[in-house]
């Protein structure tokens, strides 16, 4: 894909960046290199590879879903600067 200076300027405007001509040219070259690299990835055969595959054999650690003791609400809100019976009271910031 050809990356033009106008494309870079459009992307810079969307990102609210101000780029001079030298920066536009450098970004044009960098973006073209990135897209060329990504295009190489499309040549890989990924048939049968699950989308969540990982290079390393890593298992996601799960914790047991055990019941744990919970604090009563009155104890949770006890140290709050302002609270009602079961929740924190915060100052209103919107009218």
Number of C-alpha atoms within 10 A of each C-alpha: 8 11 16 16 16 11 13 20 21 13 12 15 12 9 9 9 11 10 14 9 10 9 13 19 17 13 19 20 16 13 17 16 13 11 14 13 11 11 12 9 11 9 8 8 8 10 6 6 9 8 7 5 9 10 5 6 6 8 7 5 6 6 6 6 6 6 6 6 6 7 8 9 11 13 10 13 17 15 10 13 9 12 14 11 9 13 14 14 12 10 6 6 5 4 3
